[in-house]
Structure formats: structure tokens, C-alpha cells
Amino acid sequence: MMQSVDIAIVGGGMVGLALAAAFKDTELRVAVIESREPETELADLPDVRVSALSRSSENILRNLGAWQGIESRRCAPYSAMEVWEQDSFARIEFDAKKLAQPDLGHIVENRVIQLALLDQVKQQSNVLLFMPAKCQSMAIGESEAWLTLDNGQSLTAKLVVGADGANSWVRKQQDIPLTHWDYGHSAIVANVWTAEAHQKVARQTFTPQGPLAFLPMGESNMSSIVWSTEPNRADKLVAMSDVEFNKALTAEFDARLGLCEVVGQRFAFPLKMRYARDFAVERVALVGDAAHTIHPLAGQGVNLGLLDAAGLAQEVTALWQQGEDIGTKRNLRGYERWRKAEAAKMIAAMQGFKDLFSGGNPAKKLIRGIGMTMVGQLPGAKDEIMKRALGLKGDLPILAQRSKSSVI
Ligand SMILES: Cc1cc2nc3c(=O)[nH]c(=O)nc-3n(C[C@H](O)[C@H](O)[C@H](O)COP(=O)(O)OP(=O)(O)OC[C@H]3O[C@@H](n4cnc5c(N)ncnc54)[C@H](O)[C@@H]3O)c2cc1C
């Protein structure tokens, strides 16, 4: 059966679902096509895929009505952050209280974010959910696009949105060129029990091999780690016994929280920078990882993606209210310019951080130490950095600005 919608979102991950939820107060007809149905039951042990959500993401999720579904499932606010360089005096700390903030962000399992958004989207009468279903073909016509799904159904839409992740099928179907490079790192993710309590502090150390982050989870001695290191070493670290891994991890982290013990499985993800040349072509727009991927060292990937979703929803709603065609490249140019510029700034910042902290050259180390000490002492400099990390700087979509139910 052929169904007709205004917007077909391919990919019902965190970003695709946030986009669908952002049309909740409109009459736009939306379809979401997601190939994998997430398991609704959470295990006692958190999933290993987590995100550090910034204040702007919290605002978006609150404004979409999904924050309650996150809090009622599981999330962990963190109140301070410590960053230091291994074997150096370079060190900087951020404290929510000193910055007059209730917290610096939340660590949330990706599946929890997805499930909370799914609760919202399922309540929207303007959303058709195809899950599990995969897109099989796409054709672009003059005034609409045609999609066929692997369950035999077909759709027409004025706009197709690729929210289908780093290896986006939509991006490939449209032959949208990609600028990409390898970060020369794989990131190991795992749950780790530490002898000392984390005290709601997010910690990251920069070693000559790459950054290692301990993100505090709800339990006082449980952290989620993101350990970025050279790919061969990452493979070895994933393959070694738990005992060997624990030893290596404790040493790499300067035993900052005492002995570490990995709990459950660990996985390694190769890290690549990707930047689509076009975020919008005729009848198609890209959001989230389909449009860009960055190094997780500052935990900004999905934060950037949620801003894309909020930005695209804002632009498309405005076009629709003005009676304009929501799918032409010309009309989507505003979205493209806006979000491409924001993504480019973030890509440059991540590369800058990675280059600044790579290698153990003593002169470079000294400069890093002096730089961090100066930032820590200069009035206003820390606030400025933190406002950026909280996502409260830059050209924010309305949904990302302070929410009615937010605490600050
Ligand atoms: C190790 C690591 C740590 C990270 N830590 C952080 C962090 O702390 N903070 C942060 O902000 N970001 C972080 N990120 C980045 C973050 O995980 C991604 O930016 C985020 O997952 C992107 O969300 P998305 O919805 O765009 O894509 P995805 O999460 O990849 O979702 C895409 C969805 O599309 C579906 N799909 C794909 N193809 C099709 C198809 N043809 N038809 C139907 N459905 C399809 C998939 O099943 C999936 O559900 C991290 C990344 C890594 C690798």
C-alpha cells in the first residue's frame, strides 16, 4: 500500500526520533522508518553506549517532553569535571557550583534516550512508525520522493531526512560526497567498577596514546569509560583477559579512582571524522551522524545531532507555515548553511584538541601545562569554555534554548 506523508525520516535513533518529536505541535504528516526495534527492558548493568548530554540537549529533550522518560528510566547528572595530562602538571577542573549551574550535564545510555523519545513519538497522531523496517529504494521526483521498504510497503514524501547514522544509506543513495579522515584511534567502551567512588565527577586524562574518559554512572563506584587509543592497541586491549585489561586500565588512569575492574563486555569503535559536502539536496536533508561524525573526546556528537534535528524542524515548520515547498534544495539552504557552519566549528575544535594533546614532546607538554594553568586562573576563561561545553553558546535553535520546565 502506498502512503503519503510530508516528511519521511529514515533512521529512528536518538536524532531521527528527536526530529519526529519536534513536529508534535504541527499538522505535518511524518513517517519514521527504523530497522531495529530497541529492547524496552533495561538490564541492571547499564548499556555500554552512553552519551554525555549537554544543557542544550537537555533543553531540547525537555521541550519535546522526553526528559521525564529519561529521568524515570536511568540517568546520572555530574557536578564536576577534571581534565589532566599524564605525567605533567597540566590540569584543569570545572565545578557546577562555582559556575552557578545545578550540574554540568548528564550521562545517559543511548537506548534510554531513544526509548524516552519513542514514548513521545508513539503518542503523536501525526507520526507513522515503521519499525522494524528498512528502506530498500529511493527515487526522487519533481515534487516528491518515493521510498520502498523491505516489508513491501511504499511511501511518498515531500522531504526525506537521512537520520540513519555514520554509514547513512540515504547519503549513499544520493551520492553525496563525504570529506573524511581517520583519527588514528579506536574507542573502547565498557562499564568499569572502581575501588573509590567517582563522586559525580567526570574525569578525562590525555596520554600520549590518546584520551581516556571515566563518565560517572548512577552507582557511586560505576563509570562508563571511553578509551581512545591506536587501533592495534585497542584490538589487543579488547582481546586480553579481564585481569590484564584491569591492570592496563588502572595504570593508564593513574589509579585516580584506585583499582579498576571491568564489568561485562567491552567493544572498540574505529573513530573517523566525516563531513557530508551537502546537508541538503533536492528533496533530501541529512541530520546527526549521517551528516557528520567527530572524535568523542569532548562528548559532543549526539549533542550536535540533536541541534541539527531542532534546527531542521524549526526551518521546515517555518517554510510550511509560509506555504512553501519544504523539500527543495533552495528552501533548505538556510538549514544547510546554519548547521554546516556549526558542525565545521566543532570538527575544527575536536581536531585542535586532538593535535594539541597528541605526542609526548616535552616542549609541547610544557606549553599545554602553562596553557591549562592560565585558563584555570584567567577570570572568565573557564566560564567561557564551560558555556561552550554546556552547548549554551552559538546559534541555538529555539528548542535548545531554556525550557519551560528547566531548572536554570
Ligand atoms: C565511543 C563513542 C562515544 C561517544 N560518546 C558521546 C558522548 O558522550 N556524547 C555525545 O554527544 N556523543 C557521543 N558519541 C556520538 C554519538 O554516539 C553519535 O553522535 C550518535 O549516536 C548519533 O546518533 P544518530 O541518531 O545520528 O545515529 P545512530 O545512533 O547511528 O542512529 C541511526 C539509526 O538509523 C537506523 N538505520 C540505519 N540505516 C537504516 C535504514 N536503511 N533504514 C532504516 N533505519 C536505518 C539504525 O538502526 C539506527 O537506529 C560517541 C560516539 C562513540 C563512537
The ligand as an ORCA input file, in Angstrom:
! r2SCAN-3c Opt
* xyz 0 1
  C      32.726      5.621     21.571
  C      31.774      6.737     21.337
  C      31.398      7.562     22.390
  C      30.529      8.629     22.193
  N      30.205      9.444     23.240
  C      29.391     10.516     23.027
  C      29.050     11.422     24.090
  O      29.467     11.280     25.244
  N      28.245     12.485     23.805
  C      27.768     12.711     22.547
  O      27.068     13.705     22.326
  N      28.047     11.859     21.532
  C      28.852     10.786     21.737
  N      29.138      9.941     20.700
  C      28.499     10.154     19.395
  C      27.078      9.607     19.363
  O      27.060      8.250     19.776
  C      26.517      9.728     17.954
  O      26.688     11.050     17.507
  C      25.015      9.367     17.937
  O      24.824      8.015     18.222
  C      24.413      9.678     16.571
  O      23.022      9.476     16.619
  P      22.189      9.322     15.264
  O      20.766      9.162     15.696
  O      22.565     10.392     14.310
  O      22.732      7.979     14.608
  P      22.614      6.479     15.141
  O      22.644      6.439     16.623
  O      23.657      5.711     14.403
  O      21.170      6.033     14.654
  C      20.873      5.737     13.308
  C      19.649      4.840     13.269
  O      19.287      4.590     11.901
  C      18.906      3.227     11.741
  N      19.123      2.889     10.309
  C      20.310      2.878      9.652
  N      20.100      2.579      8.331
  C      18.754      2.421      8.175
  C      17.904      2.113      7.050
  N      18.393      1.937      5.811
  N      16.561      2.022      7.246
  C      16.033      2.210      8.491
  N      16.795      2.509      9.590
  C      18.126      2.615      9.427
  C      19.803      2.479     12.732
  O      19.230      1.242     13.111
  C      19.894      3.468     13.909
  O      18.898      3.242     14.880
  C      30.004      8.867     20.881
  C      30.376      8.043     19.822
  C      31.259      6.994     20.036
  C      31.661      6.109     18.863
*
